[in-house]
Amino acid sequence: MVFSLFVFFANYSCKQNDKIEKGQTHFTTEITQKSFAGSKECKVCHEKEYKDWMGSDHQLAMQKADSASVLADFNDAYFTGKGVKYHFFKKDSLYFVNTEGHDGKYHDYEVKYTFGFRPLQQYIVPFEKGKYQCLHSAWDDKSSKWFDLQPELKIKHDEWMHWTGGSMTWNNMCADCHSTFVEKNYEESSGAYHTSFVEINVGCEACHGPGAQHIEYYTDRDKYKDILPPKLYMNQNMNSKELVQKCARCHSRRSMVTNYFDYKGHFLDYYYPNLIRYPTYEKDGQILDEDYVVGSFMQSRMYNLESVSCSNCHDMHTMKLKKEGNNLCLQCHEKKYDNYRHHFHKQDTKASQCINCHMTGKYYMGVDFRRDHSFRVPRPDQTVKYGTPNACNKCHKDKTAQWASDFIIGKYGKKRQKHFSDWLLPALEGNLDSLKSLISQTDFPDIIRASAVNILSDQIYSPNELNIVLKMLEDKSPLVRREAIMTLVNIGKGYEKAIEPRLNDAIRTVRIAAARYFILNNIKIENTGFEKAKNEFLSDLHVNSDFASGQHQLALYYMSQGDRRLAKKAYEKALKIDNYFNLSRMNLALMEYEDGNIQLAEKLYKKVIEQEPEYSYPYFMLGLLYNEKSDNIKSLEYLKNAIEKQPPIPNAFYNYALKLQQAGKYKESLKVLDKALSLFPGNERMLYIRLLGEIKTNNKKKARLTCNELIKINPQNSDYKRILEDLKK
């Protein structure tokens, strides 16, 4: 791996034949390592900002391991976490750890870099092929002790989660946000990394963009007096949403679609944020897993309606809060909110702090307390109904959610300000009307509406739902447009005309989704934007090929091109990267079954069950496999298991009910169908076999009701009308 640390002043000059007119710039726009000058050059004109940045979390994001940067005890120190031993020691001026390696044996490893500073510091070890790994043991800066980042998990040495595995690889999991102008440079054929950066930490140019031309312009004003200065990526004239979009690069949980970020365009041209789905977030959107702030902030009223951005609360150079306590909130909010009559807690206590009611928090990475930035009003009434957490009971642990709900109603009344969770939570409970309404309300946050489209993709039962998705292809939000396309990718052919304009969308991640639709569905298209979108799609695939999920996507691509050999190889590589990546194991099992390798398919499905005994899909697939082998006993056994596991699968219920009817067990079949229809209301196929079961059990009254329901869903079906006439006799 090459760590290219460029800290220099780049001197640029015009070509002899350049014609410069007033108001125009001749500066090149291509971003390379030479476009960066280094933070020390910025100090010349921006001394205060440089001084503020020094000592900040950004400046200390990553450093070479030496006596000045290492905080932890390496003086022959010992630590054990979940049975794994660590011995930290020094040889001369170098830092080492002896611990369990990827082979399950103990080795000495040299620590080359520190990672982070407060409230914890991690340590980075070099491996072969340019790979760098972060240790699972970290240093607690506050308590001055070693601790385990995953204290609840017993991680095996050959797992993706092990410190030598993919989850702790610096090159693809960490580097992009902890250094300046990182180029991952993964070589798929060899599995090697040639990662580089221009500055080891988060320097001035990490946020403001390359500054060599900026410095040149202001160093030689006479030379450039008749032209405009080169624009910096981040400046003082940005609106709130633009600023948040630019901070989102590193302060959001997201995936990257390019090899590096080149300081042009929109956040969504380079990254795609995780949607608001459980278990990454709580079902109402509150933080649950490690969510990195921006995904939460994008849900807030402050972001969506009040033009509040990161800089309203945080100093952008020191990273510290601008004011302490409630004074921070009172920059914008009226003084009356800092009063007992509003919060009903003793004044000037922790309980009276705005953030403890409106920004609850969680510990991540063991000791890092982070607050939820969705700034929501506590809703214990939703806790009572849906089981979501609320701020009141986080403090009043001895009280019930009902007590908290009654207290809120008693003090504030029953009326609540409109909030998307009042639609999202019923939608997750199966209320399709609530889901449709959530998607259509354009005053709700874009990330929530996109998440709702994603939820709807599993619940398309009729042309009605499909029409909603098609309409979202023209939505103003690129997040929503992208999710609408991804829904149609999974449905298949027939929507080419609707998706074609998106090949020329202004946003790269939307174009990639559109190209994905045409490529994976093997649809030929003559469109001027297709080749560009296709190349962006393929680039995305290869950039992420060092992830199991990336290999999975490559396998889907190879399948669309009819190359089953490469598809199988990609699935196998995905499992080599992460042996628990069972999406690939499931698809590989299906391919082996289709190729006549029944025993291998069976073995793969059973491996999924061994690793994830509560996952429904392997049981379902084995139920189908045994049905094909005419083993009805095993088929019924596995289909029964499938409907008892998560997530619920409509086809598992359908096939199990159908097999029960074939075995003459009609009453048992009807019980299964009642449960299925409570989960998937309006499912025509299941209603039809329920009708057959009701007819077989001679329950004409229920059969007529079911038949009427079917006619409402599909009024053109003459068979339903004929059956209803027969039932009336």
Phi, psi and omega in degrees: 000143180251116172264099183268103184260096182264116172228094185204167175260120182269131181257118181249149176222158180281152172287154182304323186265009178293130177257114184255124177249153181300135180089357179249157175244141178258000185294141179291152181253351179289131182264122174227177179300330180286352178284349185254140183258333184099148186298328182297328178291330180291331183301330184305316181256337187241059187297318181295314181297321179296317179297319178296322181292324180300128181088356180281167177299329178292313182295331182258018185299324178205138181214158171293140181287113176209184185295337180276327187265329184283122179267333191283166178276108175249020182268069180058046183265148180237145178208144177232129178230119180052042177084352179267128183264146176229135173235116183256128184207171180237146170236114187057241181255011182260154184249137184224158171223138171253121182201180183289131179262188184292346179264003180085356179258163182266137182220161171273134178232136176276134176271120184261326187223150169265153184225112183081180186213308180220143000277003178217159176231130176256169184226139190247134184243133178280144175234179179291164179059032174072013182271140176237135184240143178264131179296151176281339175272138182225167182257124176280108185295327183283314183267355180053060178206157174283146175210166182263129180291336180234066187293340182272348188249136170264103188259125179283155185295338182259012181270154176300329182282347179297155185297338177269359181267183187298332184290341182243021178280118182300319188302320185247348182256336191230322195303317188305332184255349184254356179223177184255130180050069180272132171245115186294313176053059177274132180258104189297322185296323182255345184077016182265152174251140173234051187290139178224160172214163179263338175215136190295332182247189177275090184275182181306317186283346175299325180261315187277347181093172183302135189243003183300315180291324177300315180294316179300317182300313184276348176280326183235073185295327180297322182293327187241027186293337184261008180231163179286149178288153175295140183280140171274152183293318179241126183218184185279352186260013182280146172282171189298317183292325178294319179297313180298318178303323183281326174289334183299335179314317184246340185258030175222155173275117189204169173245153184256143183246001178229163181293330178203165179263126186247024170061038175224150171076204189260153174313318184282001171278345185235333187224157172230119185285150173298139179280170183274082181231142174288138009260015174293318174240161170298163185298336178264003177102355177291159181296143175222291174277186182284108192249355171059032164075304191294322177301328176284314183299325180294345176275345193279155173296323182302315181288314189281327187237338189250005177058034176270141178228180181305321187288347176290332182248328186251136169290126190284350180252318177277338184073005181274160175293146183286329179221162181261151173058212183292344178299332178297315181287329182285358170301327183241324186273153181292152182300334184298338180284339176267062188210146180306323183292347175263310187261344176058039174227157180302132184296146176062035173241171177301323182294337181268001179284130181309316186296334182282346173257326188251355178218061178300159185223175178216156173272130173240157180051035174084309188230004186261103181276120181236142184261148177289121183264022175272355173047057185260155174283134180303136182231071177297338176297326177286331175296317180300317186274323189239351179082011178284155181286161174217156185297323185300311184282350174291332175263313182271068185292339181276356181253160179271164176296326178296319176301314181296319180297316179297321179297312180300314180297320180296325183268327188242354183086177185276337186287136178237146176296143181306128179216139185302333182297336178291344174257322184294315183296313174299326179299319179289341176273002177105006180278098185293324179297320179295321179295315179298319180295320179300316181296321188279345183275099187288352176276353175279156181302141180303319183293330178286317180294321176297319178297323179294322176297320178299319177294319181297332182301337178270358188229036178272102185253345185205170176303335179303307181294322180297320179297325178296315179298316180299321179296326183289349176296338181256009184296151180292337183271122177297330176300315181291317180301316182297316181293326177297317179296315182298327175297316182287332174303316183286333180283321175115203187291162175116354185237025184301315183296324181289325185272334186310316180301335182286348173296338179249022180299154180291340186252131186299315183295333175287317178299319179298317179298319180295316177298321178302319180301311183290320184287310184290334176268005176054051181252124178282141185215135173252100183211134184299334182272351188295315184299317179297312181296321178298315179297323177294320178298312181294323177299316177302314180302312185284327177299325183260016183287354175271003172255150174301319179296326178292317176296325178298316179293323176298320179298318178297321178296313180299323178296320180295335179268003178079015181259086183292329180297311179292327178298312178300318179300319181293318177298318180295322179292323177302317181287334174289322177292315181218104183294349179257009181278083191281349172299317178291321179297321179296315180292322178296319178300318179296319179297317179296322178297314180297330180274006177086006179270069189297315182296321178294318177300314180301317180297319180294316178298319181291331175294322177297315180297321178300318182279326183226076186297342180261006181273126190285328191296318179297326176296317180299313182294323176293325175300318178290320180299313181291332175295318178296330179274004181062027175263082187295327181296309179293324179300312179297320181299312183285326177293323176297316177298321183300319183282350179263354182256181180242148355282160177294135183246117181306316182292334176293315177298314182300311183292322179295314179298320180295317179293324176298320179293322178296332177272003179081011181264070188289319181295318177296321178299318181295325177296318178298317182291325177298317178296317181298316183287340173288331178273326183231070183298142177081012179285111189298317182298318181288324176298323182293315180286337171294319177302315179298320179294320179292324177293317181296328179269008175062034177258080187294326182298310179292325181297321179295320179296316179296319181295321177297323178295319178295321180294325177296321181288318184225078185293346181273353184281110183289332179296319180298318180295321179294318180297320180297319178298318178297323181289337180281344183287000000 
